[in-house]
Amino acid sequence: RAADAFVMPTRELEGLGLVLLECLACGTPCAATPVGGIPEVLSEIEPSWLAEAVTPEALAEAVSRALARPPSPEELHRRVAAKWDWNAAAKALEELAS
């Protein structure tokens, strides 16, 4: 929580991006590239923090947006907990398995 922001400059082969969820849950603003599951995470939490492309320039713009007016750490944690709750994830997995 001591960081001003977390940057995830993934170029390819990214899954869901658990480290991204962990940083967001700690209340840290995150900027990232639109690779793999990253857009799924950020589009639900703060879409403006998602870079428009996998380029240094696009990522720099996303970092600027993340630092410009981040929500409070408590608000960011609340958003993540509401969307990525472990109980809801377990229930969804059980439904897929049955």
Helices and strands as residue ranges (DSSP letters): E 6-8, H 18-25, E 30-32, H 38-45, G 47-49, H 56-68, H 73-83, H 86-97
